[in-house]
Amino acid sequence: KNRLFRPFDTTKSGKGMGIGVYQTREFIRNLGGDVLVKSEAGIGTTFTIRIPLDTEENITTAAKVE
């Protein structure tokens, strides 16, 4: 888990560049969200992606600013 979000860090020699999960988290964070990970050995891993939902009020305000 500590290595998961490190760019270019992979446990699969010769397969991939180890940047996919890092890029995903950075993209989601740029949207104001986050990626959460819960992992249990022998059970599995759960990724939760949280992205804030704009309310109608925020969308209207943004349109007025433009």
URJO-V235468 format. One record per residue. N is the residue number from 1. PHI is phi in degrees with one decimal (999 if undefined). PSI is psi as a letter, one per 30 degrees, with the letter a starting at -180 (NA if undefined). D_FIRST is the distance of its C-alpha to the first C-alpha in Angstrom with 1 decimal. Layout:
n=N phi=PHI psi=PSI d_first=D_FIRST
n=N phi=PHI psi=PSI d_first=D_FIRST
This chain:
n=1 phi=999 psi=e d_first=0.0
n=2 phi=-64.0 psi=e d_first=3.8
n=3 phi=-89.7 psi=f d_first=5.4
n=4 phi=-54.1 psi=e d_first=5.1
n=5 phi=-97.1 psi=g d_first=7.9
n=6 phi=-81.8 psi=k d_first=9.7
n=7 phi=-66.1 psi=k d_first=13.0
n=8 phi=65.0 psi=g d_first=14.5
n=9 phi=-105.8 psi=j d_first=11.6
n=10 phi=-136.8 psi=l d_first=11.8
n=11 phi=-101.0 psi=f d_first=11.8
n=12 phi=-109.2 psi=i d_first=15.0
n=13 phi=-54.6 psi=k d_first=17.8
n=14 phi=80.2 psi=f d_first=20.5
n=15 phi=-122.1 psi=j d_first=18.8
n=16 phi=80.6 psi=l d_first=17.8
n=17 phi=-108.5 psi=f d_first=17.0
n=18 phi=73.6 psi=h d_first=13.3
n=19 phi=-122.0 psi=f d_first=14.3
n=20 phi=-58.4 psi=e d_first=14.5
n=21 phi=-68.4 psi=e d_first=11.4
n=22 phi=-60.8 psi=e d_first=12.1
n=23 phi=-62.5 psi=e d_first=15.8
n=24 phi=-60.5 psi=e d_first=15.3
n=25 phi=-62.8 psi=e d_first=13.7
n=26 phi=-63.2 psi=e d_first=16.4
n=27 phi=-61.8 psi=e d_first=19.1
n=28 phi=-63.9 psi=e d_first=18.2
n=29 phi=-65.0 psi=e d_first=18.2
n=30 phi=-64.4 psi=f d_first=21.6
n=31 phi=-87.9 psi=g d_first=22.9
n=32 phi=89.9 psi=g d_first=22.0
n=33 phi=-109.7 psi=a d_first=19.1
n=34 phi=-159.6 psi=l d_first=15.4
n=35 phi=-116.5 psi=k d_first=12.5
n=36 phi=-111.4 psi=k d_first=10.7
n=37 phi=-128.2 psi=k d_first=8.0
n=38 phi=-129.2 psi=k d_first=8.7
n=39 phi=-130.3 psi=k d_first=7.8
n=40 phi=-128.7 psi=k d_first=10.4
n=41 phi=-55.2 psi=k d_first=11.2
n=42 phi=79.6 psi=f d_first=14.5
n=43 phi=-107.7 psi=e d_first=14.6
n=44 phi=146.1 psi=a d_first=12.4
n=45 phi=-127.4 psi=k d_first=10.1
n=46 phi=-118.4 psi=k d_first=11.7
n=47 phi=-104.6 psi=k d_first=11.6
n=48 phi=-115.0 psi=k d_first=14.1
n=49 phi=-108.7 psi=k d_first=16.0
n=50 phi=-115.4 psi=k d_first=18.4
n=51 phi=-128.2 psi=k d_first=21.3
n=52 phi=-64.6 psi=k d_first=24.3
n=53 phi=-97.0 psi=k d_first=27.6
n=54 phi=-72.3 psi=k d_first=30.6
n=55 phi=-85.0 psi=l d_first=33.6
n=56 phi=-56.9 psi=e d_first=37.0
n=57 phi=-62.5 psi=e d_first=38.0
n=58 phi=-64.8 psi=e d_first=35.3
n=59 phi=-65.8 psi=e d_first=36.3
n=60 phi=-63.6 psi=e d_first=40.0
n=61 phi=-62.7 psi=e d_first=39.4
n=62 phi=-63.1 psi=e d_first=37.5
n=63 phi=-66.0 psi=e d_first=40.4
n=64 phi=-69.2 psi=e d_first=42.9
n=65 phi=-68.3 psi=e d_first=41.3
n=66 phi=-66.1 psi=NA d_first=41.5
